[in-house]
Amino acid sequence: MYRIEPGLQTIQTTIAAFQTVVEVIDRVFANSESASQTDSPSAGVIQQLVNAMEDLHQATEETTHAIRQTKMGISQLNQVALNLQAMI
């Protein structure tokens, strides 16, 4: 019998970690965005940081979505394997 539970557990842990990263990025983005609206000399640098954080946030969301899709695919593959085994 095929055991995919350890892999699924790893995927769930990874998803939780990425969700935490997304939350932190959201907070940093909100703080940076309000700071970049000032007329200080560092506003340009802060705006670059905000842009980089937006890109990182988007990439993190895409990765989280891909991991969820992988988890669903593994689950379906496991079900097929169990069905085939039952037929044998």
C-alpha positions in Angstrom: 0.0 0.0 0.0 1.2 3.5 -0.8 1.6 5.9 2.1 1.3 9.6 1.2 0.4 10.9 4.7 3.9 12.1 5.5 4.0 14.0 2.2 0.5 15.5 2.8 1.6 16.5 6.3 4.7 18.3 4.9 2.5 20.1 2.4 0.1 21.2 5.1 3.0 22.5 7.2 4.4 24.3 4.2 1.0 25.9 3.4 0.8 27.1 7.0 4.3 28.6 6.8 3.5 30.4 3.6 0.2 31.8 5.1 2.3 33.2 7.9 4.7 34.7 5.4 1.7 36.3 3.6 0.4 37.8 6.8 3.8 39.2 7.7 4.2 40.7 4.2 0.7 42.2 4.5 1.7 44.0 7.7 5.1 45.1 6.3 3.4 46.4 3.2 0.8 48.3 5.2 3.4 49.9 7.4 5.7 50.7 4.4 3.0 52.1 2.3 2.0 54.6 5.0 5.6 55.6 5.5 6.2 56.1 1.8 3.5 58.7 1.7 5.6 61.1 3.6 7.9 63.7 2.0 11.0 62.4 3.6 14.2 61.8 1.6 13.9 58.1 2.1 10.4 57.9 0.5 11.9 56.7 -2.8 13.7 53.9 -1.1 10.6 53.0 0.9 8.6 52.9 -2.3 11.1 50.5 -3.8 10.8 48.3 -0.7 7.0 48.4 -1.1 7.2 47.4 -4.7 9.6 44.5 -3.8 7.2 43.4 -1.0 4.3 43.4 -3.4 6.1 41.2 -5.8 7.1 38.8 -3.0 3.6 38.8 -1.7 2.2 37.8 -5.1 4.9 35.1 -5.6 4.1 33.7 -2.1 0.3 33.6 -2.9 1.0 31.8 -6.2 3.3 29.3 -4.5 0.7 28.6 -1.8 -1.9 28.0 -4.5 0.5 25.7 -6.4 1.1 23.7 -3.2 -2.6 23.3 -2.5 -3.1 22.1 -6.1 -0.2 19.6 -5.6 -1.8 18.4 -2.3 -5.1 17.8 -4.1 -3.3 16.0 -7.0 -1.5 13.7 -4.5 -4.7 12.9 -2.7 -6.4 12.0 -6.0 -3.4 9.9 -7.0 -3.5 8.1 -3.7 -7.2 7.3 -4.2 -6.5 5.9 -7.7 -3.8 3.7 -6.2 -6.1 2.4 -3.6 -8.8 1.7 -6.2 -6.3 -0.2 -8.4 -5.1 -2.1 -5.4 -8.6 -3.1 -4.5 -9.1 -4.4 -8.1 -6.1 -6.6 -7.9 
